[in-house]
Every structure is written in C-alpha cells, then in structure tokens.
Amino acid sequence: MWDGNADGRFTVTDVGLWLQTLFFLPGDTLIWVSLRYAPEITQFFEVDAAQYGSTFSALLSVFVWLAIAVLLLTTSHWLT
C-alpha cells in the first residue's frame, strides 16, 4: 500500500503517486459508475476502462474538485 510504484521502497515518489491517485479519483469513479450503470451512454461516447487516469478523467476530476471547493466555500460561512 505504501509503495506506490512497486520498487520495494517507500520514497517521496510514492507520495506523488498518492496525490495523483487522489486527484484522479473523482473522474475515475465517474467513469466506473457510467461503465457499470450506463453502458449504452459510455458506448455512445466511446468511453471505456482505458479512460482511467486519462485527460478525460482529469477534466472530470477538475470539475468535481471545483464543485467541492465551491460547496465548501459557500457553506463555510454557516459554520462561523
């Protein structure tokens, strides 16, 4: 688990890989959900498992992370 690049050691490179995985998580999850529950739509848009970690996944992830940031910023004033 700690060794992200499977070189047998835990190094700073592994931390970068964790951050990369965390960044792509929303996009990859949306791709997985669409492949699992809406195969007709993913087939029409030519989305498949090869899209994990791709530019398409990155764009989806950016939109999700921005939406989370906006949600947190707009609701944070209620907490104070």
N, C-alpha and C positions, 0 to 999 in steps of 0.2 A: 504494500500500500504506500509506504513512504518513498519507495524507489520508483519514481515516475517513468524514467527512461530505461529501466531494467538493466542497468550497468553493474548492479551488485553493490552500489554505494549510494548513500544519501548525500546529495550535494545541492548547491544553490540552483543548479539547472532543474532539479526536481521541483523546487518551489515555483519556478517559472512555468513549468508544465501544469502544476496545480492551478495556477492563476489562469492559464489558457483554458483548462478544462472548465473552470468555474465560469469564465466568460462565455464559452460556447454552450453551456448547459441549457439556457432557455431556448435557444434556437434548435439545438439537437432534440430537446424534449418536444418541441412543437412539431418537428419533422417526424419523430417517432409516433406521436399521437395521431398525426394525419395519416401516416402509413398504416397504422393499426386500425383506426376507426373510420377513415375516409379514403379507402384505396382508389375509388373512382376519381376523386379530385386529384390525388397525387399522381395518378397515372396520366390524367389530362395535362397537368403541369410538368410532367416528366421529372417528378421528384422521386428519388429512391434513396436507399441507405448510403449510397456514395456521397450524398449531400452532407453527411455528418462532418462537422469541422470545416465546411466549405465557406465560400464567400456568401452564399445564400443563408447559411446558418448564422454567420456573423451579422448579416443585416437584420435577421430576425432577433438575434440576441441584443443588438443595439437598441432596437425599438422596445424590447421588453425591459432592458435596464433603464432606458429613458423613462418609460412609463412608471417603473418602480420609483425612480428618483422624483418625478413629478408628484406621484402619490404621497411619498414621504414628506416632500416639501410643503404640499398643500395641507396635509393633515397635521404637521408638526406644531402649528400654532394652537391647535386644540389641546395639546399636551401641556402647554405652559400657562 
